[in-house]
Amino acid sequence: MRELILGIDASNIRAGGGLTHLRQTLEAAQPDKHGIGTVIVWSGSQTLRVLPERDWLIKTAVPMLDGPLPMRLLWQQLLLPYCLRESGCDILFSPGGTLPRCIKIPAVVMPQNLLVFDEIEADRYKPNSFMRYRLRLLHRSQSKSLRRANGIVFLTEFAKKAIIPSWHNPEAQSVIVPHGIEERFFAAPRKAREFSECSEENPFHLLYVSIIDVYKHQWHVAEAVAELRKEGIPVEISFVGPAYEPALKRLQAAIAKLDPQGKFLHYPGPLPFEELHAAYQQADAFAFASSCENLPIILLEAMASGLPIACSKRGPMPGVLGKAGEYFDPESPEEITTALQRLIMSPELREKLAQVSYQKARGYTWEKCADGLFAFLSRIARKKD
């Protein structure tokens, strides 16, 4: 059987979960197991630097892909088809979810950003903002790509159901391939601190890792923590992550109002990805208040870190965390307060939830992800034979 050549369009993969998915999948992949002899990745220099070195992997830097979104889309639509033809690729995989208009080989897309397909969540951005314009542009291009694709990779059943209205190609095959968790995040649940051990000098430490953004609702979590402090509960929280500027201003305003002396609401900024596992392991519990996700790597990392979790009840979160979390409406400070209070006041509940979520996290591996993805790509490529 002839070995296949796989092309990967990573023109729109630059940071966050998309970059983690690409890097970890390639590190765990065994393409020869599925009859794939060569994998060619086109991307910007920053992305290619973090991808692994493999004999079967060709990393092709494209200067245009270090530029802004319009430049990257121009390369994708006009020059990518030429690159595929010249490289002799048998199949194209687009983890960014967008395909060139003219493509002569089978193509598989993996829509990762559900904001693109959720008008209610996208409307949190101001109508004339760059982010709103970007989401409208991506919705148009990714919807058209879903209709032209030969195969579609979904991360969750929830995502598949959410995206199907934009997917009108009955000929396309689909598969659900969840991503994995790096082994360094795994830490067996620790003995839960008794509430009596918490004090002003040694408060109960909550952690919320995520970009500060309009659909992440960090300010509502801050309100909840401030309410717990009013009730005499010694608790603090650190919001860790990069920031979308308008959302950061809202969080900073909330912190200035609720905790002007900076005693219990902390925003230290982003941490290097290589250091995140240590931050998880220093916390007593984790909060996750997003209202729009596909399969949140951050939530999986917190599960793997042996932390009890108070979590948004929207999106795929209940399907991922199951019965291992205390749930709340992410836009209700009252519900967040109640969920956090239940965790803080009951070490028995914290230990129970942490054990269950830790075991669930063990089911997510990058080896399974890579194997499922490459098997599907090979199947789609050989369908024409």
C-alpha positions in Angstrom: 0.0 0.0 0.0 1.4 3.4 -1.0 2.3 5.7 1.8 0.2 8.8 2.0 1.4 12.4 2.2 -0.6 14.5 4.7 -0.7 18.3 4.5 -1.7 20.3 7.6 -2.8 23.9 7.2 -1.8 25.6 10.5 -2.0 29.1 9.0 -4.5 30.1 11.7 -2.9 28.2 14.6 -0.9 30.6 16.7 -1.6 30.1 20.4 -4.0 28.7 23.0 -5.8 25.4 22.8 -5.3 25.1 19.0 -1.5 25.2 19.3 -1.5 22.8 22.2 -3.6 20.4 20.2 -1.4 20.5 17.2 1.8 20.2 19.1 0.7 17.4 21.4 -0.9 15.5 18.6 2.2 15.5 16.5 4.4 14.6 19.5 2.2 11.5 20.2 1.5 10.5 16.5 2.6 7.4 14.8 1.6 8.1 11.2 3.2 5.1 9.7 0.8 2.9 11.7 -1.9 4.4 9.5 0.0 4.3 6.2 1.0 8.0 6.3 4.7 8.4 5.5 5.1 12.2 5.4 3.4 15.1 7.2 3.9 18.6 6.0 2.9 21.6 8.2 2.6 25.1 6.8 2.5 27.8 9.4 4.2 30.9 10.8 7.7 30.7 12.4 6.4 31.1 16.0 4.1 28.1 15.7 6.7 25.9 14.0 9.2 26.6 16.7 7.2 24.7 19.3 6.3 21.7 17.1 8.4 18.5 17.6 11.2 17.3 15.4 10.3 14.0 13.7 11.8 12.3 10.6 8.4 12.2 9.0 7.5 15.8 9.8 8.4 18.7 7.4 7.8 22.1 9.0 7.5 24.8 6.3 7.7 28.4 7.4 5.7 30.9 5.4 6.5 34.6 6.0 2.9 35.7 5.1 1.6 33.5 8.0 3.5 35.7 10.5 1.2 38.5 9.5 -2.4 39.6 10.4 -5.5 37.5 9.7 -6.3 39.0 6.2 -2.7 38.1 5.1 -3.1 34.6 6.4 -6.4 34.1 4.7 -5.0 35.4 1.4 -2.2 32.8 1.5 -4.6 30.0 2.4 -7.0 30.8 -0.4 -4.6 31.6 -3.2 -1.3 29.8 -2.4 -2.1 26.8 -0.3 -3.6 24.8 -3.2 -0.4 25.3 -5.2 1.6 24.1 -2.2 -0.5 21.0 -1.9 -0.1 20.2 -5.5 3.6 20.8 -5.6 4.1 18.7 -2.5 2.0 15.8 -3.8 -0.3 15.7 -0.8 -3.0 13.1 -0.8 -5.2 14.8 1.9 -5.4 18.2 3.7 -6.2 18.6 7.3 -7.3 22.0 8.5 -7.3 22.2 12.4 -8.3 25.9 12.0 -11.5 24.9 10.3 -11.2 26.7 7.0 -10.5 25.3 3.5 -9.3 27.0 0.3 -12.1 27.4 -2.2 -10.3 25.4 -4.9 -9.0 22.1 -3.6 -8.5 19.0 -5.7 -7.7 16.5 -2.9 -9.8 15.2 0.0 -10.0 17.6 3.0 -10.8 17.3 6.7 -11.6 20.2 8.9 -11.7 20.4 12.7 -13.8 23.4 14.0 -12.3 24.3 17.4 -13.7 27.7 18.3 -17.4 27.5 19.2 -17.6 31.3 19.4 -17.6 31.2 15.6 -20.9 29.3 15.6 -22.7 30.8 18.7 -24.3 34.1 17.8 -25.4 34.8 21.4 -21.9 34.4 22.8 -20.3 36.3 19.8 -22.7 39.2 20.5 -20.8 39.8 23.8 -18.3 41.7 21.7 -19.2 45.2 20.5 -20.7 45.2 17.0 -17.9 47.2 15.4 -15.0 45.7 17.2 -12.2 43.8 15.6 -13.2 40.6 17.5 -16.8 40.8 16.2 -15.6 41.3 12.7 -13.2 38.4 13.0 -15.9 36.1 14.3 -18.2 37.0 11.4 -15.5 36.4 8.9 -14.6 33.0 10.4 -18.3 32.0 10.6 -18.7 32.6 6.9 -15.5 30.8 5.9 -15.8 27.9 8.3 -19.5 27.3 7.4 -18.6 27.1 3.7 -15.7 24.8 4.5 -17.9 22.4 6.5 -20.1 22.0 3.4 -17.1 21.2 1.2 -15.2 19.0 3.6 -14.9 15.2 3.0 -14.5 14.7 6.8 -15.1 16.6 10.0 -13.4 16.1 13.3 -15.4 17.1 16.4 -13.9 17.3 19.9 -17.2 16.6 21.7 -20.7 15.4 21.0 -21.8 18.8 22.3 -19.7 20.6 19.6 -21.1 18.3 16.9 -24.7 19.2 17.8 -23.9 22.9 18.1 -22.2 23.1 14.7 -24.5 20.8 12.7 -26.8 23.7 11.6 -23.8 25.1 9.7 -22.9 21.7 8.2 -25.1 20.8 5.3 -22.9 18.1 3.6 -24.5 14.7 4.0 -21.6 13.1 2.1 -19.1 14.1 4.7 -18.0 11.6 7.3 -17.5 12.7 10.9 -15.7 11.5 14.0 -15.4 12.6 17.6 -11.8 12.7 18.8 -11.3 14.4 22.2 -7.8 15.8 22.9 -5.6 14.7 25.7 -3.8 16.0 28.8 0.0 16.3 29.3 1.3 13.9 31.9 2.9 16.7 33.9 -0.5 17.9 35.0 -1.5 14.7 36.7 -1.2 14.8 40.5 -3.2 12.5 42.7 -5.8 14.3 44.8 -4.4 15.6 48.1 -6.0 15.4 51.5 -8.4 18.3 51.7 -7.7 21.1 54.1 -10.2 21.4 57.0 -12.1 24.6 57.0 -10.8 25.3 60.5 -7.2 25.4 59.1 -8.0 28.4 56.9 -7.3 31.9 58.2 -6.6 35.4 57.1 -2.9 34.5 57.2 -3.4 31.2 55.3 -6.7 31.6 53.3 -8.4 29.0 51.2 -6.9 29.4 47.8 -9.0 29.3 44.6 -7.6 29.3 41.1 -9.1 30.3 37.8 -6.8 29.8 34.8 -8.1 31.2 31.5 -7.9 34.1 29.2 -9.6 37.2 30.6 -12.4 37.5 28.1 -16.0 38.5 27.8 -17.4 34.9 27.9 -15.2 33.8 30.8 -17.0 35.9 33.5 -14.1 36.4 35.9 -15.8 39.5 37.3 -18.8 37.5 38.5 -16.4 35.0 40.2 -14.8 38.0 41.9 -18.2 39.2 43.1 -18.8 35.7 44.6 -15.5 35.6 46.4 -16.1 39.1 47.8 -19.4 37.9 49.1 -17.8 34.9 50.8 -15.4 37.3 52.5 -18.3 39.4 53.8 -19.7 36.2 55.3 -16.4 35.7 57.2 -14.9 33.0 55.0 -11.1 33.5 54.6 -10.7 32.9 50.8 -8.7 34.3 48.0 -8.6 33.8 44.3 -6.0 34.2 41.6 -7.1 34.8 38.0 -4.2 33.6 35.8 -4.0 34.1 32.0 -3.6 36.5 29.2 -6.3 39.1 28.6 -8.6 40.6 26.0 -8.2 44.3 26.8 -11.9 45.3 27.2 -12.5 42.3 29.5 -9.4 43.0 31.5 -10.7 46.5 32.2 -13.9 45.1 33.5 -12.1 42.7 35.8 -9.8 45.4 37.0 -12.7 47.6 37.7 -14.4 44.8 39.7 -11.2 44.2 41.7 -10.8 47.9 42.4 -14.4 48.1 43.7 -14.5 44.8 45.7 -11.0 44.6 47.0 -9.2 48.0 46.7 -6.4 46.9 49.0 -5.7 43.8 46.9 -6.1 41.3 49.8 -8.1 38.5 48.2 -8.6 39.2 44.4 -5.4 38.8 42.5 -4.6 39.1 38.8 -0.9 38.2 38.3 -1.2 38.0 34.5 -0.3 35.0 32.4 2.0 32.3 33.4 4.3 30.4 30.9 2.6 27.3 29.8 5.5 25.2 31.2 4.8 26.5 34.7 1.0 26.1 34.8 1.0 22.6 36.4 2.7 24.1 39.5 0.0 26.7 39.8 -2.7 24.1 39.8 -0.9 22.0 42.4 -0.7 25.0 44.8 -4.4 25.6 44.8 -7.1 24.2 47.2 -9.9 24.3 44.5 -10.5 25.4 41.0 -13.2 27.7 39.4 -14.2 27.7 35.8 -16.9 30.1 34.7 -16.9 30.0 30.9 -20.1 30.1 28.9 -18.8 29.0 25.6 -16.4 26.1 25.1 -15.7 23.2 22.7 -13.5 20.9 24.9 -11.7 23.1 27.4 -8.2 21.9 27.9 -8.0 24.1 31.1 -10.8 22.2 32.7 -9.2 18.9 31.9 -5.9 20.1 33.3 -7.6 21.1 36.6 -9.3 17.6 36.7 -5.9 15.9 36.2 -4.3 18.1 38.9 -6.5 16.5 41.6 -8.5 19.7 42.4 -12.1 19.9 43.4 -13.9 22.1 40.9 -16.8 24.6 40.9 -17.8 24.9 37.3 -20.1 26.6 34.8 -23.1 24.4 33.9 -23.2 25.7 30.3 -21.8 24.2 27.2 -19.9 20.9 27.3 -18.7 21.2 30.9 -21.3 19.0 32.5 -20.6 16.3 29.9 -16.8 16.5 30.6 -16.9 16.9 34.4 -20.0 14.8 35.0 -20.9 14.3 38.6 -17.4 15.5 39.7 -18.2 19.2 40.1 -20.3 21.8 41.8 -22.2 23.6 39.1 -23.4 27.2 38.7 -24.7 29.7 36.2 -21.6 31.7 35.2 -23.6 34.9 35.0 -25.1 34.5 38.5 -22.7 35.6 41.3 -25.3 34.2 43.8 -25.0 30.7 42.3 -21.3 31.0 42.1 -21.2 32.0 45.7 -23.3 29.0 46.7 -21.2 26.5 44.8 -17.9 27.8 46.1 -19.2 27.9 49.7 -20.3 24.2 49.4 -16.7 23.3 48.3 -14.9 25.4 50.9 -17.1 24.3 53.9 -16.9 20.5 53.1 -13.5 18.8 52.9 -15.3 15.5 52.4 -17.1 16.8 49.3 -13.8 18.2 48.0 -12.0 14.9 48.4 -14.9 13.0 46.8 -15.2 15.3 43.7 -11.4 15.5 43.3 -11.1 11.7 43.2 -13.9 11.3 40.6 -12.6 14.1 38.3 -9.0 12.8 38.5 -10.1 9.3 37.4 -12.2 10.8 34.5 -9.2 12.8 33.4 -7.1 9.6 33.0 -9.3 8.8 30.0 -8.0 11.7 28.0 -4.6 10.9 26.4 -2.8 12.5 23.5 -1.9 8.9 22.3 -5.7 8.2 21.9 -6.2 11.6 20.2 -3.4 11.1 17.7 -4.3 7.6 16.9 -8.0 8.4 16.4 -7.2 11.5 14.2 -4.6 9.8 12.0 -6.8 6.7 11.5 -9.7 9.0 10.4 -7.4 11.0 8.0 -6.1 7.9 6.4 -9.6 6.5 6.0 -10.8 9.7 4.2 -7.7 9.8 2.0 -8.0 6.2 0.8 -11.8 6.5 0.3 -11.1 7.7 -3.3 -8.9 4.7 -4.1 
